[in-house]
Amino acid sequence: MAGLEDTPVTEAPLAKIIVADGFNPRRLITSDAFAADALSGLVQSIREFGVLQPLLVRSQGDGYHLIAGERRYVAAQEAGLTEVPIRVLDVDDDQAYAIAVIENAQRKDLDLVTETLVGFDLLSKRLNMSVPEVVTYLHKVRNNTAPDDLNVEPLLRSLYGTGITTWASRRAKILQLTPEEQTAVRQGQIDATVCVELIRLPAGARREALLQQAITESLSAAQLRVLVHASQQSGGSSPELKARVGDLRKRLLKLSSLTGDEAQRAEELIAEIDSRIDQLLSR
């Protein structure tokens, strides 16, 4: 957001500001922040003091396209305002979306789930990859099997203060939570570090029951891990699958003896397998 303070502030009619469907990265994840009860405090504040922080926009025809500040925009409408302060930025589509993400990233009240999903959406657009491809890229860089040619590390550091190591592991696990689990984390019913223990189980009734138990009993990550392990043991898998997993485990151990180019290829293979297993377990 550096340099935006140098952009002059002007007043613009609310009717001239266009809110594009699907642009706000926060709305792509949840509309909770725009519900009437969530906006009531902001509406009252704007009635009393006006809009203190200018909306970020760019020119579009004879009006403006809203980049950041949709909650202030909606609240200003509810408060009966006809004009709001704006900063007009000269940016392209990619820059506009990046600014919208940055504005969301700097919000103190943004929950971990929304921040993570918005962050991966930004990486997907910026890198021109699908989200699973982004996760695979992060795994490879984290495991030192590929360089960070796309400069994702400095981007994540500048936006969120954390780098590839965090996003390839802890943040990527958020993607594997079911919508119900993500909502529970977002609403503060369960901590994300506890909830991610559930990704070891396939989606279904047992996983849903454990989520409710974890919430009701305020289970720790260690306690939920024990229950998940017990569920895995009781559920069981086919003898054929267990045999193949055991055989694969033995063969993977033999890869540690490889050197040179073969060791490099083995590292890449392991990173790919790791990513695909994460994707499979998240279904």
N, C-alpha and C positions, 0 to 999 in steps of 0.2 A: 504493500500500500504506500510505499515511499513515493513522495512527489505529489500525491493527491492534495496535500494541504496547500500546494501552490496554485491549484486550480481555483479560480474565483467562484464564489457562491452567488447564485442568482435566485430569483423567485420564479416559479412556473405554475401555471394552472394545473390542478390535479387532472382535469379532463384531457390535458395534452400528453399525459404520461401513459404509455402503453405497457401493460404487463403481459409478456409473451407466455403462453401455456408451455409448461415443461421446461422453462429456463431456470427457475430458481432451484439450485441443487438441493436445498432443504425440503422443498415440496416434493421432489422426486422420491424422497424417503418417507416422509410423514407430513401430514397437515395439522398435527396436534398444536403446533405453535401458532396457528392461525385461527384456532377455535375461539369463539366469543369469550369464554371464560379466561383463556390464556392471554387475550388482548385487552381485557377490561382495565387492568392497571395502566397499560400504555395509553389507552384511549383517555382515561381520566387525566393522566399527566399532560397529554397533548392539549386537552381542553384548558388546562391551567397555565401551561408554559409554552405551548406551541411545539413544533418539531425542532429540537435542539441540534440534531445531527443531520446534515444535508443528505438527501438521497443521491445515489450515484446513477447517472443516466448517460446515454449517448444520443446524438441527434438521429431522428428517423422521420423523413418527410418534413412536415411542418410541426411535428411533435417530438417526443422523446421515448426511447426504449429504456425501461427500468433495468439497471444492472444489479443494484444492491439496495436494500432498504424496503422490501415489500411489506414487512410488518408495520413499519412506520407509515407506509402508503395506505394500507388498509385501515390502520387506526386513525389516520388523519381524516379519511372519508367518514368513519364512524363518529369522529368528533365534530364533524360539520365544517371542516376547513375547505377552502376552495383553492388555496395556493400553498405550496410548500417550498422550502429551500432545496436547491439542487446544485450539484457539480456536474458539468457537462464534460465527459471524457472523450478523447479522440482515440478509440480503440477498435480492433476488429473482433470478430465473433469469438475466437479462441481467447483473446486477452480479456474480453468482457466476462466470459465464463470463469476464467481463472480468478478475476477480481471478485466475482460473486462467491467463489469457494473460499478465497482468502478472508472475505468479510465474515463468512460463517465460521471459519476456523478460529477467528479471533474472538468469537462470542464466548463469554465465560459460562453461559448456561447451556451450551451445546453438549448433549449427552454423547457418550463414547460410541454407541451404535451408529447414530446419525453421522457423527464426525467420520467414522470409519467408512461407512457406505458412500458418503459424499467424496471422501478422499480417493477411494478406489474408482469411483466414477470419473473423477478428474484425471487420474492416471490413465484410465482406459481411453479417454478422449485425447489426452495429450500425447500418448504413445501410439495411438491408433491400434490398440490391441483390445481383445476381449478381456473381461476381468480375470477369467482363469489364466489367460496368457500373461497378464500382469503378475499374477501370483507366481507362475512358473519362472518368470524373469527375476522376480525378487528372490526366489529360492536359489536360483543359480548364482546370483551376485553374492548372496549371503554365504553360500557354500564355496565361494571362490572358484567356481567352475566357469564363470563368465565375467567380463569386466562390466562396469556400470557405464556403458557407452552412451546411454540416454540421459545421464546426469540426474537420476531419480533421487539419489541420496541428498544432494544439496536442496532439491525442490522440497522433499519431505521435511528436511531440517528447517527450512525457511517458513514453511506453513505450520508445522505441528511441533517442532522442537524434538522430534524423534526421527530415526533413520530407517534404513532398509531392514536391519536386524529385527526391530520391533514390528514393522509392517509385514514382514515375511512370516512371522511366527504368531505373536499375540493378536495383531490386528487381523491377519488372514483368518484366524479361527472365528472371528465375529461373523465372517461370511458364511460359515458353516452352521450357524444357529438357525433354527426354524423361525418363521415370522412371529410365532407366539413367544418364543424365547427372546427374540430381539425386543419385542414389546415389553416383556417383563423386565429386561435390563434397562430399557429406556425409561420405564416408569419407576425405577428404583426398587422394584420388588426383590431383585436378586442381583448380586454383584457379577460383573462380567467374568471375573476370574473363577467364580464358582460355576456359572452357567456353562462355560466352555467344556467342562468335564462331560457334558451330555453328548458332545459331538462324537464320542466313541461308540455311541449306539445309533442304529438306524432310526429314522423318523417313524413314529408310531405310538400306539397306546402306552407301551411301557415307558418310553421316553417322556411322554406327556405327564404320566403319573409321577415320575421322578422329579420333573420340574415343579409340579404342585407340592410335592413333599418337601423339596428343598426350600421353597418359598414359605410354606406353613411352619416348618421346623427351624428355619433360619440356619440351614446346614452350611458348614464350611466346605471349602473345596476338597479337603482331605476326606471328610465324611461322605460327600457325594461321590467321590472317586471310588470309595469302598462299595457303595451301592451299585454303581455302574459296573464295576468289576464282577460283583455277584450276579448281576443281571446277564452279563456276557457269559458267565460260566453256566448259569441255569438254562439260558436260551440255547446255547450250543450251536455248532455248525456241523455241516455234513462231514463224515469221516474223510471223504475224498479231499475236501477243501483243507481240512486240518493237515492232511498228509502233504499236500502240495505246498502249503505255507511252511511247514517244517523243512521240506526239501529246499525251498527257495532260501530260507534262512541260512542253511548250511552253505549253499552256493554263494550267497552274498558275502559270507565270512571269508571265502577264498579270494575275493576281490582285493582284500587288504594286502595281498602279496604282490600285486601288480606294480610295475614301475613305468616311468616315462609316459609315452603317448597312451599306452594301454591304461595306466592309472588315471590319466586325464579323462579318457572316454568312460571309465568306470564311474568317476565322480559325476559326470554329466548324466549317466544312466540312473544313478542313485537319486540325483536331484529330480529327474523326470518321474521316477517311480514314486518318490515322496509326494510330489505334487499331485499325481494321479490318485494316489491313495487318499489324500486329503479331500479331493473332489468326490471320490466314490463314497466316502464316509459321510459326506455332507448331504447326500441325497435322501 
